[in-house]
Every structure is written in C-alpha cells, then in structure tokens.
Amino acid sequence: MKPDPASPSVIYQPFTHGLPPLGGYAKSLWARREFIFEYARADLHQKQYGSILGQIWLVINPLILAGVYYLLLIIIGARGGPDRFGHLTGTLFLFYLITNSITAGAKSVTSGAKLILNASFPRLVLPLAETLIAFMKFVPTLVVLFVIHTILGLPYSLHMLWAPVIIVLTLFFAASCAILASIINVYFRDAQNLLPYFSRTLLYLSPVLYTAQSLDANLNFLKVINPLFPILDTWSAVVIRAEAPDPTNLLLALGYSLFLFSIGTFIFLSREREFAVRI
C-alpha cells in the first residue's frame, strides 16, 4: 500500500536535548485545539461531570468548604459579614481553578502514557487540556457567585468588566503551573503525593481566608513572594468589592505567569521526547 502523499510524515530521531522548531510546534498545537476541547469534555463526562448532578456537585463542594471556613472565622473571632463571605466564596472558587489545574496537570503526562506511546502529537496538549478541564469546572461557579453576590447585596460597577481579563490571566498562570507540575511528576513520581499539602499551604498563604487589607504588616512580603496573592486579591477587588484593579497586582500576576510559562515550556519542549522513556 502506497503512503498518502497528502499525509505528513513523522521522522523519529535519537533523543537530544534542545527545543523543537517552535513555529512548527505552535502550528501543530493550534491544529489540535479541537482535540484539546474534546479530550477535556470526554474526561468530564467520564467523571460524570456531564450530568446535572455532577455539575451541581462542582458547585456544592466549594460552597460547603466556604461555609465551613466562614464558620471557623467567626469562631476564632474574625469579622464576619456579607462582604467577608463574598470574598471567601469568590476567591475560593478561583483558588480551586488554579489548584485543580496543578493537581491534574501533574498527572497529565504520566496518566497519558498509552496515548504518548501510540500517537504522535505535541505533548503540551496534555497539561493544557487539564487546565481547560479545570476551567470547565469553574464556569458553573460563576453563576452561583453572581447569585450570592446579588443575595448579599454586594455592589456592582463597571470595574467588574475586568473580571474576564483576570480569568484569562488566571488561566495563563494555571496552565504555566500545570506544565511545570507535569514535568516534575515525570522525573519525581512522589511529587504528586505532596500536592495536597502544597495546596493547603497555598490556601493559608493566600488571601482567601483573610483579605489583603487585614494582613499583618509583618507579613506584607507574602504579597510579593506568593504568586497567587496578586491574582486572588485583584479578583476580590473587582468581583466582590466592584473596585478598579491595582495595576501593581496586575503587573505582578502577569510577570509571574510569563516567568513560569517561559521556564515551564522551555524545559517541557526540550525534554518531551524523553517522556516516552521515563513513563
């Protein structure tokens, strides 16, 4: 049987460290955008998130956590109120978008071993698909957040139009973290066992259970060294308090995202042909 001249030929060469041709790689990745979407949607259906009850659980789970944390804050004497509950709920939803991307992204390459061994495609598809899955889980919570915002009587303003920009920036950051986590897990399999502790630590170090304004002056360094801090603080300001975003926070969030994406993609692209041996 003669090969189809219209079909692209794939030539495999011995692995050598270095980046592939970035132009061709980007085109190949973009050509598989429908595959990324279908892969993400199929994964959600497999986990029963395609059903009504599954989607409801996506909302109920973080709402229960928000209620528990809010009750804990009242018990330990922190100030309550509608704005505090709105901040807690809104930031918790966005926080789980990021941590779900990291957790699932860490296992994306190792769990896709059969696909990697039997198909030729840009491996970057895998962590990006997990970020898309995390975003699909996040979308229903936006409706619930709008309802909570209205019930609590929180303010509305045109500054809230910044919300889509912050979501896109968050997805960029989350994808960068997912790519890095996937690399680490390929070479250090026990890393995924540490992720729950890592996520819980990030929760306590980020403005979720507290606001940036209530942070002790001695801990202001967290605003700079914690890459989640500017994202969550900006989200709370725009979506909960209906205020204009702090330009410093936006620049910090963008800077962290660009840095992590550059490091992650460089290592990933220069090592991805070795993944088949490692997994």
C-alpha atoms as an extended CHARMM CRD file, in Angstrom:
* protein
*
       279  EXT
         1         1  MET       CA              0.0000000000        0.0000000000        0.0000000000  PROA      1               0.0000000000
         2         2  LYS       CA              1.4720000000        3.3170000000       -1.0450000000  PROA      2               0.0000000000
         3         3  PRO       CA              1.5860000000        6.1230000000        1.5330000000  PROA      3               0.0000000000
         4         4  ASP       CA             -0.7830000000        9.0150000000        1.0140000000  PROA      4               0.0000000000
         5         5  PRO       CA              1.3130000000       11.9950000000       -0.2330000000  PROA      5               0.0000000000
         6         6  ALA       CA             -1.1220000000       14.3740000000        1.4810000000  PROA      6               0.0000000000
         7         7  SER       CA             -0.3960000000       12.8670000000        4.8950000000  PROA      7               0.0000000000
         8         8  PRO       CA              2.5170000000       14.3930000000        6.8140000000  PROA      8               0.0000000000
         9         9  SER       CA              5.4860000000       12.1550000000        7.5030000000  PROA      9               0.0000000000
        10        10  VAL       CA              6.8930000000       11.9080000000       11.0200000000  PROA      10              0.0000000000
        11        11  ILE       CA             10.5830000000       11.0770000000       11.3710000000  PROA      11              0.0000000000
        12        12  TYR       CA             11.8370000000        9.9080000000       14.7610000000  PROA      12              0.0000000000
        13        13  GLN       CA             15.4600000000       10.6010000000       15.6160000000  PROA      13              0.0000000000
        14        14  PRO       CA             17.5200000000        9.7010000000       18.6980000000  PROA      14              0.0000000000
        15        15  PHE       CA             16.6940000000       11.9900000000       21.6220000000  PROA      15              0.0000000000
        16        16  THR       CA             18.8630000000       15.0450000000       22.0240000000  PROA      16              0.0000000000
        17        17  HSD       CA             18.3010000000       17.9300000000       24.3940000000  PROA      17              0.0000000000
        18        18  GLY       CA             17.0610000000       21.0860000000       22.7620000000  PROA      18              0.0000000000
        19        19  LEU       CA             13.9730000000       22.8870000000       21.5930000000  PROA      19              0.0000000000
        20        20  PRO       CA             11.9960000000       21.6930000000       18.5620000000  PROA      20              0.0000000000
        21        21  PRO       CA             11.2270000000       24.1960000000       15.7670000000  PROA      21              0.0000000000
        22        22  LEU       CA              8.8760000000       26.4970000000       17.6830000000  PROA      22              0.0000000000
        23        23  GLY       CA              6.9400000000       27.6880000000       14.6260000000  PROA      23              0.0000000000
        24        24  GLY       CA              6.0300000000       24.1850000000       13.5280000000  PROA      24              0.0000000000
        25        25  TYR       CA              5.3010000000       23.1150000000       17.0910000000  PROA      25              0.0000000000
        26        26  ALA       CA              2.9160000000       26.0340000000       17.6400000000  PROA      26              0.0000000000
        27        27  LYS       CA              1.0860000000       25.2510000000       14.3770000000  PROA      27              0.0000000000
        28        28  SER       CA              0.7830000000       21.6000000000       15.3540000000  PROA      28              0.0000000000
        29        29  LEU       CA             -0.5450000000       22.5840000000       18.7790000000  PROA      29              0.0000000000
        30        30  TRP       CA             -3.0820000000       25.0010000000       17.3010000000  PROA      30              0.0000000000
        31        31  ALA       CA             -4.2170000000       22.4030000000       14.7690000000  PROA      31              0.0000000000
        32        32  ARG       CA             -5.1820000000       20.1590000000       17.6740000000  PROA      32              0.0000000000
        33        33  ARG       CA             -7.2860000000       22.7630000000       19.5110000000  PROA      33              0.0000000000
        34        34  GLU       CA            -10.4570000000       20.7790000000       18.7780000000  PROA      34              0.0000000000
        35        35  PHE       CA             -8.7890000000       17.6530000000       20.1360000000  PROA      35              0.0000000000
        36        36  ILE       CA             -7.9060000000       19.5130000000       23.3540000000  PROA      36              0.0000000000
        37        37  PHE       CA            -11.5260000000       20.5920000000       23.7690000000  PROA      37              0.0000000000
        38        38  GLU       CA            -12.9490000000       17.1280000000       23.0270000000  PROA      38              0.0000000000
        39        39  TYR       CA            -10.3530000000       15.4780000000       25.2630000000  PROA      39              0.0000000000
        40        40  ALA       CA            -11.3410000000       17.7820000000       28.1200000000  PROA      40              0.0000000000
        41        41  ARG       CA            -15.0640000000       17.2700000000       27.5370000000  PROA      41              0.0000000000
        42        42  ALA       CA            -14.6760000000       13.4740000000       27.3560000000  PROA      42              0.0000000000
        43        43  ASP       CA            -12.7490000000       13.4880000000       30.6210000000  PROA      43              0.0000000000
        44        44  LEU       CA            -15.5110000000       15.4750000000       32.3170000000  PROA      44              0.0000000000
        45        45  HSD       CA            -18.1670000000       13.0670000000       31.0320000000  PROA      45              0.0000000000
        46        46  GLN       CA            -16.1070000000       10.1050000000       32.2250000000  PROA      46              0.0000000000
        47        47  LYS       CA            -16.0520000000       11.6250000000       35.7090000000  PROA      47              0.0000000000
        48        48  GLN       CA            -19.8480000000       12.1950000000       35.4880000000  PROA      48              0.0000000000
        49        49  TYR       CA            -19.4940000000       15.9780000000       35.4000000000  PROA      49              0.0000000000
        50        50  GLY       CA            -21.5350000000       15.9730000000       32.2090000000  PROA      50              0.0000000000
        51        51  SER       CA            -24.6840000000       15.1470000000       34.2090000000  PROA      51              0.0000000000
        52        52  ILE       CA            -26.7910000000       17.6620000000       36.1190000000  PROA      52              0.0000000000
        53        53  LEU       CA            -25.9090000000       16.1070000000       39.4700000000  PROA      53              0.0000000000
        54        54  GLY       CA            -22.2340000000       16.1290000000       38.5560000000  PROA      54              0.0000000000
        55        55  GLN       CA            -22.3400000000       19.8430000000       37.7260000000  PROA      55              0.0000000000
        56        56  ILE       CA            -24.2430000000       20.5680000000       40.9150000000  PROA      56              0.0000000000
        57        57  TRP       CA            -21.5120000000       18.8240000000       42.8930000000  PROA      57              0.0000000000
        58        58  LEU       CA            -18.9190000000       21.1030000000       41.2820000000  PROA      58              0.0000000000
        59        59  VAL       CA            -20.7080000000       23.9980000000       42.9770000000  PROA      59              0.0000000000
        60        60  ILE       CA            -21.7970000000       22.3550000000       46.2280000000  PROA      60              0.0000000000
        61        61  ASN       CA            -18.3120000000       21.1320000000       47.1560000000  PROA      61              0.0000000000
        62        62  PRO       CA            -16.6200000000       24.5680000000       47.2670000000  PROA      62              0.0000000000
        63        63  LEU       CA            -19.7640000000       26.1040000000       48.8090000000  PROA      63              0.0000000000
        64        64  ILE       CA            -19.6170000000       23.6390000000       51.6910000000  PROA      64              0.0000000000
        65        65  LEU       CA            -15.9320000000       24.4380000000       52.1810000000  PROA      65              0.0000000000
        66        66  ALA       CA            -16.6960000000       28.1590000000       52.0920000000  PROA      66              0.0000000000
        67        67  GLY       CA            -19.3780000000       27.6700000000       54.7440000000  PROA      67              0.0000000000
        68        68  VAL       CA            -17.0340000000       25.6640000000       56.9580000000  PROA      68              0.0000000000
        69        69  TYR       CA            -14.2230000000       28.1990000000       56.6260000000  PROA      69              0.0000000000
        70        70  TYR       CA            -16.6230000000       31.0770000000       57.2790000000  PROA      70              0.0000000000
        71        71  LEU       CA            -17.9000000000       29.3900000000       60.4360000000  PROA      71              0.0000000000
        72        72  LEU       CA            -14.3060000000       28.8150000000       61.5150000000  PROA      72              0.0000000000
        73        73  LEU       CA            -13.5210000000       32.5000000000       61.0170000000  PROA      73              0.0000000000
        74        74  ILE       CA            -16.4410000000       33.5040000000       63.2090000000  PROA      74              0.0000000000
        75        75  ILE       CA            -15.4240000000       31.0080000000       65.8960000000  PROA      75              0.0000000000
        76        76  ILE       CA            -11.8650000000       32.3430000000       66.0810000000  PROA      76              0.0000000000
        77        77  GLY       CA            -13.1680000000       35.8970000000       66.3400000000  PROA      77              0.0000000000
        78        78  ALA       CA            -12.5770000000       37.2710000000       62.8730000000  PROA      78              0.0000000000
        79        79  ARG       CA            -15.0090000000       39.8420000000       61.4570000000  PROA      79              0.0000000000
        80        80  GLY       CA            -17.9060000000       38.3330000000       59.5530000000  PROA      80              0.0000000000
        81        81  GLY       CA            -20.4970000000       39.9420000000       57.3290000000  PROA      81              0.0000000000
        82        82  PRO       CA            -21.7350000000       39.6820000000       53.7260000000  PROA      82              0.0000000000
        83        83  ASP       CA            -18.5730000000       41.1450000000       52.2020000000  PROA      83              0.0000000000
        84        84  ARG       CA            -16.4080000000       38.6730000000       54.1000000000  PROA      84              0.0000000000
        85        85  PHE       CA            -18.4780000000       35.6930000000       52.9510000000  PROA      85              0.0000000000
        86        86  GLY       CA            -18.5000000000       37.0360000000       49.3920000000  PROA      86              0.0000000000
        87        87  HSD       CA            -14.7130000000       37.3930000000       49.4510000000  PROA      87              0.0000000000
        88        88  LEU       CA            -14.2700000000       33.8980000000       50.8740000000  PROA      88              0.0000000000
        89        89  THR       CA            -16.5740000000       32.2840000000       48.3150000000  PROA      89              0.0000000000
        90        90  GLY       CA            -15.3050000000       34.1770000000       45.2820000000  PROA      90              0.0000000000
        91        91  THR       CA            -11.6150000000       33.6680000000       45.9830000000  PROA      91              0.0000000000
        92        92  LEU       CA            -12.1400000000       30.0190000000       46.9170000000  PROA      92              0.0000000000
        93        93  PHE       CA            -13.7440000000       29.3370000000       43.5300000000  PROA      93              0.0000000000
        94        94  LEU       CA            -10.7960000000       30.9200000000       41.6980000000  PROA      94              0.0000000000
        95        95  PHE       CA             -8.2830000000       29.2430000000       44.0120000000  PROA      95              0.0000000000
        96        96  TYR       CA             -9.6520000000       25.8220000000       43.0930000000  PROA      96              0.0000000000
        97        97  LEU       CA             -9.3860000000       26.6480000000       39.3880000000  PROA      97              0.0000000000
        98        98  ILE       CA             -5.6330000000       27.0830000000       39.9150000000  PROA      98              0.0000000000
        99        99  THR       CA             -5.0340000000       24.1500000000       42.2650000000  PROA      99              0.0000000000
       100       100  ASN       CA             -7.1840000000       21.7770000000       40.1690000000  PROA      100             0.0000000000
       101       101  SER       CA             -5.0250000000       22.6810000000       37.1680000000  PROA      101             0.0000000000
       102       102  ILE       CA             -1.8400000000       21.9980000000       39.1260000000  PROA      102             0.0000000000
       103       103  THR       CA             -3.0570000000       18.7110000000       40.6350000000  PROA      103             0.0000000000
       104       104  ALA       CA             -4.4540000000       17.2890000000       37.3870000000  PROA      104             0.0000000000
       105       105  GLY       CA             -1.6350000000       18.7620000000       35.3010000000  PROA      105             0.0000000000
       106       106  ALA       CA              0.9420000000       16.9850000000       37.4340000000  PROA      106             0.0000000000
       107       107  LYS       CA             -0.5160000000       13.6110000000       36.3980000000  PROA      107             0.0000000000
       108       108  SER       CA             -1.3440000000       14.5690000000       32.8180000000  PROA      108             0.0000000000
       109       109  VAL       CA              1.7980000000       13.1390000000       31.1990000000  PROA      109             0.0000000000
       110       110  THR       CA              2.1310000000       10.0070000000       33.3330000000  PROA      110             0.0000000000
       111       111  SER       CA             -1.5720000000        9.1420000000       33.0520000000  PROA      111             0.0000000000
       112       112  GLY       CA             -1.4250000000        9.6960000000       29.2900000000  PROA      112             0.0000000000
       113       113  ALA       CA              1.3050000000        7.0830000000       28.8230000000  PROA      113             0.0000000000
       114       114  LYS       CA             -0.6770000000        4.9450000000       26.3420000000  PROA      114             0.0000000000
       115       115  LEU       CA             -1.5360000000        7.9740000000       24.2480000000  PROA      115             0.0000000000
       116       116  ILE       CA              2.0890000000        9.1450000000       24.2300000000  PROA      116             0.0000000000
       117       117  LEU       CA              3.4110000000        5.7170000000       23.2390000000  PROA      117             0.0000000000
       118       118  ASN       CA              0.8840000000        5.1760000000       20.4430000000  PROA      118             0.0000000000
       119       119  ALA       CA              0.3500000000        8.5840000000       18.8510000000  PROA      119             0.0000000000
       120       120  SER       CA              2.3880000000       11.4710000000       17.5490000000  PROA      120             0.0000000000
       121       121  PHE       CA              1.2080000000       14.8350000000       18.8640000000  PROA      121             0.0000000000
       122       122  PRO       CA              2.6150000000       17.7950000000       20.8450000000  PROA      122             0.0000000000
       123       123  ARG       CA              2.7970000000       16.5600000000       24.4410000000  PROA      123             0.0000000000
       124       124  LEU       CA              1.9680000000       20.0660000000       25.6260000000  PROA      124             0.0000000000
       125       125  VAL       CA             -1.6150000000       19.1800000000       24.7130000000  PROA      125             0.0000000000
       126       126  LEU       CA             -1.9250000000       17.1260000000       27.9200000000  PROA      126             0.0000000000
       127       127  PRO       CA             -1.3300000000       19.7630000000       30.6440000000  PROA      127             0.0000000000
       128       128  LEU       CA             -3.2180000000       22.3460000000       28.5770000000  PROA      128             0.0000000000
       129       129  ALA       CA             -6.2040000000       20.0070000000       28.3810000000  PROA      129             0.0000000000
       130       130  GLU       CA             -6.1700000000       19.6170000000       32.1630000000  PROA      130             0.0000000000
       131       131  THR       CA             -6.2390000000       23.4030000000       32.5490000000  PROA      131             0.0000000000
       132       132  LEU       CA             -9.2290000000       23.5120000000       30.2100000000  PROA      132             0.0000000000
       133       133  ILE       CA            -10.9420000000       20.8390000000       32.3100000000  PROA      133             0.0000000000
       134       134  ALA       CA            -10.3410000000       22.9090000000       35.4600000000  PROA      134             0.0000000000
       135       135  PHE       CA            -11.8350000000       25.9280000000       33.6820000000  PROA      135             0.0000000000
       136       136  MET       CA            -14.9160000000       23.9290000000       32.6460000000  PROA      136             0.0000000000
       137       137  LYS       CA            -15.3930000000       23.0060000000       36.2980000000  PROA      137             0.0000000000
       138       138  PHE       CA            -15.0060000000       26.6670000000       37.2480000000  PROA      138             0.0000000000
       139       139  VAL       CA            -17.6190000000       28.0600000000       34.8340000000  PROA      139             0.0000000000
       140       140  PRO       CA            -20.7330000000       26.8450000000       36.7700000000  PROA      140             0.0000000000
       141       141  THR       CA            -19.4200000000       28.5070000000       39.9370000000  PROA      141             0.0000000000
       142       142  LEU       CA            -19.5830000000       31.9090000000       38.2030000000  PROA      142             0.0000000000
       143       143  VAL       CA            -23.3710000000       31.6190000000       38.0570000000  PROA      143             0.0000000000
       144       144  VAL       CA            -23.5120000000       30.7320000000       41.7420000000  PROA      144             0.0000000000
       145       145  LEU       CA            -21.1380000000       33.5830000000       42.5820000000  PROA      145             0.0000000000
       146       146  PHE       CA            -23.4310000000       36.0230000000       40.7510000000  PROA      146             0.0000000000
       147       147  VAL       CA            -26.4270000000       34.7610000000       42.7420000000  PROA      147             0.0000000000
       148       148  ILE       CA            -24.5390000000       35.0180000000       46.0490000000  PROA      148             0.0000000000
       149       149  HSD       CA            -23.3220000000       38.4910000000       45.1190000000  PROA      149             0.0000000000
       150       150  THR       CA            -26.8880000000       39.6430000000       44.4900000000  PROA      150             0.0000000000
       151       151  ILE       CA            -28.3700000000       37.9990000000       47.6110000000  PROA      151             0.0000000000
       152       152  LEU       CA            -25.6940000000       39.5160000000       49.8550000000  PROA      152             0.0000000000
       153       153  GLY       CA            -26.3330000000       42.9460000000       48.3640000000  PROA      153             0.0000000000
       154       154  LEU       CA            -22.7300000000       43.4580000000       47.3230000000  PROA      154             0.0000000000
       155       155  PRO       CA            -22.0010000000       46.3960000000       44.9990000000  PROA      155             0.0000000000
       156       156  TYR       CA            -21.9200000000       46.3920000000       41.1880000000  PROA      156             0.0000000000
       157       157  SER       CA            -19.9150000000       48.7250000000       38.9860000000  PROA      157             0.0000000000
       158       158  LEU       CA            -18.2820000000       48.9440000000       35.5610000000  PROA      158             0.0000000000
       159       159  HSD       CA            -14.9950000000       47.9130000000       37.1630000000  PROA      159             0.0000000000
       160       160  MET       CA            -16.3930000000       44.3690000000       37.2150000000  PROA      160             0.0000000000
       161       161  LEU       CA            -15.8120000000       44.2430000000       33.4500000000  PROA      161             0.0000000000
       162       162  TRP       CA            -12.1980000000       43.5000000000       34.3880000000  PROA      162             0.0000000000
       163       163  ALA       CA            -13.3270000000       40.0240000000       35.5030000000  PROA      163             0.0000000000
       164       164  PRO       CA            -12.8110000000       38.3060000000       32.0890000000  PROA      164             0.0000000000
       165       165  VAL       CA             -9.3020000000       39.7830000000       31.8820000000  PROA      165             0.0000000000
       166       166  ILE       CA             -8.4530000000       38.3880000000       35.3110000000  PROA      166             0.0000000000
       167       167  ILE       CA             -9.8750000000       34.9850000000       34.3570000000  PROA      167             0.0000000000
       168       168  VAL       CA             -7.7070000000       34.8660000000       31.2220000000  PROA      168             0.0000000000
       169       169  LEU       CA             -4.6620000000       35.8780000000       33.2830000000  PROA      169             0.0000000000
       170       170  THR       CA             -5.5310000000       33.1820000000       35.8350000000  PROA      170             0.0000000000
       171       171  LEU       CA             -5.8010000000       30.5510000000       33.1020000000  PROA      171             0.0000000000
       172       172  PHE       CA             -2.4070000000       31.6040000000       31.7600000000  PROA      172             0.0000000000
       173       173  PHE       CA             -0.9260000000       31.2600000000       35.2410000000  PROA      173             0.0000000000
       174       174  ALA       CA             -2.7090000000       27.9520000000       35.8880000000  PROA      174             0.0000000000
       175       175  ALA       CA             -1.5220000000       26.4780000000       32.5790000000  PROA      175             0.0000000000
       176       176  SER       CA              2.0500000000       27.5330000000       33.3650000000  PROA      176             0.0000000000
       177       177  CYS       CA              1.8660000000       25.8030000000       36.7540000000  PROA      177             0.0000000000
       178       178  ALA       CA              0.2910000000       22.6870000000       35.1990000000  PROA      178             0.0000000000
       179       179  ILE       CA              3.1360000000       22.4340000000       32.6780000000  PROA      179             0.0000000000
       180       180  LEU       CA              5.7660000000       22.7270000000       35.4180000000  PROA      180             0.0000000000
       181       181  ALA       CA              3.9560000000       20.2180000000       37.6340000000  PROA      181             0.0000000000
       182       182  SER       CA              3.7300000000       17.6910000000       34.7950000000  PROA      182             0.0000000000
       183       183  ILE       CA              7.4980000000       17.8640000000       34.2410000000  PROA      183             0.0000000000
       184       184  ILE       CA              8.2920000000       17.4590000000       37.9240000000  PROA      184             0.0000000000
       185       185  ASN       CA              5.9940000000       14.4500000000       38.2280000000  PROA      185             0.0000000000
       186       186  VAL       CA              7.6180000000       12.6790000000       35.2650000000  PROA      186             0.0000000000
       187       187  TYR       CA             11.0120000000       12.7030000000       36.9800000000  PROA      187             0.0000000000
       188       188  PHE       CA              9.8470000000       12.5810000000       40.6140000000  PROA      188             0.0000000000
       189       189  ARG       CA              6.7210000000       10.4230000000       40.8690000000  PROA      189             0.0000000000
       190       190  ASP       CA              6.2640000000       11.0230000000       44.5980000000  PROA      190             0.0000000000
       191       191  ALA       CA              5.7630000000       14.7340000000       43.9370000000  PROA      191             0.0000000000
       192       192  GLN       CA              2.0330000000       14.2260000000       43.3430000000  PROA      192             0.0000000000
       193       193  ASN       CA              1.6980000000       12.8950000000       46.9040000000  PROA      193             0.0000000000
       194       194  LEU       CA              2.9100000000       16.2460000000       48.2090000000  PROA      194             0.0000000000
       195       195  LEU       CA              0.4330000000       18.2910000000       46.1760000000  PROA      195             0.0000000000
       196       196  PRO       CA             -2.4310000000       18.1660000000       48.7510000000  PROA      196             0.0000000000
       197       197  TYR       CA             -0.0930000000       19.6050000000       51.3990000000  PROA      197             0.0000000000
       198       198  PHE       CA              1.2280000000       22.1410000000       48.9030000000  PROA      198             0.0000000000
       199       199  SER       CA             -2.3070000000       23.2330000000       48.0150000000  PROA      199             0.0000000000
       200       200  ARG       CA             -3.3140000000       23.5660000000       51.6550000000  PROA      200             0.0000000000
       201       201  THR       CA             -0.2180000000       25.6510000000       52.3730000000  PROA      201             0.0000000000
       202       202  LEU       CA             -1.0180000000       27.9300000000       49.4280000000  PROA      202             0.0000000000
       203       203  LEU       CA             -4.5560000000       28.3310000000       50.7780000000  PROA      203             0.0000000000
       204       204  TYR       CA             -3.2580000000       29.6310000000       54.1040000000  PROA      204             0.0000000000
       205       205  LEU       CA             -0.6650000000       31.8900000000       52.4780000000  PROA      205             0.0000000000
       206       206  SER       CA             -3.1240000000       33.4230000000       50.0120000000  PROA      206             0.0000000000
       207       207  PRO       CA             -5.8770000000       36.0000000000       50.5990000000  PROA      207             0.0000000000
       208       208  VAL       CA             -8.7410000000       33.5070000000       50.7630000000  PROA      208             0.0000000000
       209       209  LEU       CA             -9.4630000000       33.0620000000       54.4720000000  PROA      209             0.0000000000
       210       210  TYR       CA             -8.4450000000       36.6810000000       55.0100000000  PROA      210             0.0000000000
       211       211  THR       CA             -8.2670000000       39.8290000000       52.9260000000  PROA      211             0.0000000000
       212       212  ALA       CA             -5.0960000000       41.5800000000       51.8480000000  PROA      212             0.0000000000
       213       213  GLN       CA             -6.1750000000       44.6280000000       53.8450000000  PROA      213             0.0000000000
       214       214  SER       CA             -6.3480000000       42.6220000000       57.0800000000  PROA      214             0.0000000000
       215       215  LEU       CA             -2.9070000000       41.0700000000       56.6380000000  PROA      215             0.0000000000
       216       216  ASP       CA             -0.4370000000       41.8640000000       59.4030000000  PROA      216             0.0000000000
       217       217  ALA       CA              2.1910000000       44.4050000000       58.3520000000  PROA      217             0.0000000000
       218       218  ASN       CA              4.9430000000       41.9380000000       59.2290000000  PROA      218             0.0000000000
       219       219  LEU       CA              3.5740000000       39.5440000000       56.6040000000  PROA      219             0.0000000000
       220       220  ASN       CA              3.3560000000       42.0160000000       53.7290000000  PROA      220             0.0000000000
       221       221  PHE       CA              6.1880000000       40.1440000000       51.9970000000  PROA      221             0.0000000000
       222       222  LEU       CA              3.5890000000       37.4770000000       51.1130000000  PROA      222             0.0000000000
       223       223  LYS       CA              2.0390000000       39.9480000000       48.6800000000  PROA      223             0.0000000000
       224       224  VAL       CA              5.2210000000       39.7690000000       46.6060000000  PROA      224             0.0000000000
       225       225  ILE       CA              6.6250000000       36.2600000000       47.0570000000  PROA      225             0.0000000000
       226       226  ASN       CA              3.3160000000       34.3940000000       46.7250000000  PROA      226             0.0000000000
       227       227  PRO       CA              2.3490000000       34.3360000000       43.0150000000  PROA      227             0.0000000000
       228       228  LEU       CA             -1.3020000000       33.6050000000       43.8770000000  PROA      228             0.0000000000
       229       229  PHE       CA             -1.6100000000       36.6720000000       46.0730000000  PROA      229             0.0000000000
       230       230  PRO       CA             -1.9540000000       39.3810000000       43.3730000000  PROA      230             0.0000000000
       231       231  ILE       CA             -4.3750000000       37.2550000000       41.3310000000  PROA      231             0.0000000000
       232       232  LEU       CA             -6.7380000000       36.4920000000       44.2140000000  PROA      232             0.0000000000
       233       233  ASP       CA             -6.5110000000       39.9930000000       45.6710000000  PROA      233             0.0000000000
       234       234  THR       CA             -7.3430000000       41.5450000000       42.2880000000  PROA      234             0.0000000000
       235       235  TRP       CA            -10.2280000000       39.1050000000       41.7780000000  PROA      235             0.0000000000
       236       236  SER       CA            -11.6940000000       40.0270000000       45.1650000000  PROA      236             0.0000000000
       237       237  ALA       CA            -11.3280000000       43.7520000000       44.4880000000  PROA      237             0.0000000000
       238       238  VAL       CA            -13.0150000000       43.5640000000       41.0790000000  PROA      238             0.0000000000
       239       239  VAL       CA            -15.6890000000       40.9080000000       41.5850000000  PROA      239             0.0000000000
       240       240  ILE       CA            -16.5770000000       41.3060000000       45.2760000000  PROA      240             0.0000000000
       241       241  ARG       CA            -15.8920000000       44.9590000000       46.0700000000  PROA      241             0.0000000000
       242       242  ALA       CA            -16.5020000000       46.1910000000       42.4720000000  PROA      242             0.0000000000
       243       243  GLU       CA            -13.3160000000       48.2750000000       42.6000000000  PROA      243             0.0000000000
       244       244  ALA       CA            -10.7190000000       49.0280000000       39.9570000000  PROA      244             0.0000000000
       245       245  PRO       CA             -7.8250000000       46.5440000000       39.9090000000  PROA      245             0.0000000000
       246       246  ASP       CA             -4.4920000000       47.5390000000       41.3890000000  PROA      246             0.0000000000
       247       247  PRO       CA             -2.0370000000       47.9750000000       38.4570000000  PROA      247             0.0000000000
       248       248  THR       CA              0.7910000000       46.6580000000       40.6490000000  PROA      248             0.0000000000
       249       249  ASN       CA             -1.1050000000       43.4310000000       41.2690000000  PROA      249             0.0000000000
       250       250  LEU       CA             -1.8460000000       43.0280000000       37.5580000000  PROA      250             0.0000000000
       251       251  LEU       CA              1.8050000000       43.5180000000       36.6430000000  PROA      251             0.0000000000
       252       252  LEU       CA              2.9440000000       41.1080000000       39.3650000000  PROA      252             0.0000000000
       253       253  ALA       CA              0.4760000000       38.4530000000       38.2210000000  PROA      253             0.0000000000
       254       254  LEU       CA              1.4780000000       38.8830000000       34.5940000000  PROA      254             0.0000000000
       255       255  GLY       CA              5.1770000000       38.8200000000       35.4800000000  PROA      255             0.0000000000
       256       256  TYR       CA              4.8590000000       35.6020000000       37.4880000000  PROA      256             0.0000000000
       257       257  SER       CA              2.7920000000       33.9940000000       34.7130000000  PROA      257             0.0000000000
       258       258  LEU       CA              5.2810000000       34.9170000000       31.9900000000  PROA      258             0.0000000000
       259       259  PHE       CA              8.2090000000       33.7250000000       34.0930000000  PROA      259             0.0000000000
       260       260  LEU       CA              6.6330000000       30.3700000000       34.9780000000  PROA      260             0.0000000000
       261       261  PHE       CA              5.3750000000       29.8460000000       31.4120000000  PROA      261             0.0000000000
       262       262  SER       CA              8.8140000000       30.5900000000       29.9360000000  PROA      262             0.0000000000
       263       263  ILE       CA             10.6140000000       28.2450000000       32.3380000000  PROA      263             0.0000000000
       264       264  GLY       CA              7.9710000000       25.5220000000       32.0900000000  PROA      264             0.0000000000
       265       265  THR       CA              7.6290000000       25.4590000000       28.3140000000  PROA      265             0.0000000000
       266       266  PHE       CA             11.3850000000       25.6230000000       27.7700000000  PROA      266             0.0000000000
       267       267  ILE       CA             12.0060000000       22.5820000000       29.9720000000  PROA      267             0.0000000000
       268       268  PHE       CA              8.9270000000       20.7520000000       28.6590000000  PROA      268             0.0000000000
       269       269  LEU       CA              9.6990000000       21.2450000000       24.9680000000  PROA      269             0.0000000000
       270       270  SER       CA             13.3750000000       20.3990000000       25.3860000000  PROA      270             0.0000000000
       271       271  ARG       CA             12.5900000000       17.1620000000       27.2700000000  PROA      271             0.0000000000
       272       272  GLU       CA              9.2410000000       15.9410000000       25.9410000000  PROA      272             0.0000000000
       273       273  ARG       CA             10.7470000000       13.3800000000       23.5500000000  PROA      273             0.0000000000
       274       274  GLU       CA             12.2920000000       11.7150000000       26.5840000000  PROA      274             0.0000000000
       275       275  PHE       CA              8.9060000000       11.3050000000       28.3070000000  PROA      275             0.0000000000
       276       276  ALA       CA              8.1620000000        8.0440000000       26.4820000000  PROA      276             0.0000000000
       277       277  VAL       CA             11.2250000000        6.5020000000       28.1310000000  PROA      277             0.0000000000
       278       278  ARG       CA             10.5220000000        7.9570000000       31.5700000000  PROA      278             0.0000000000
       279       279  ILE       CA              6.8790000000        6.8770000000       31.8150000000  PROA      279             0.0000000000
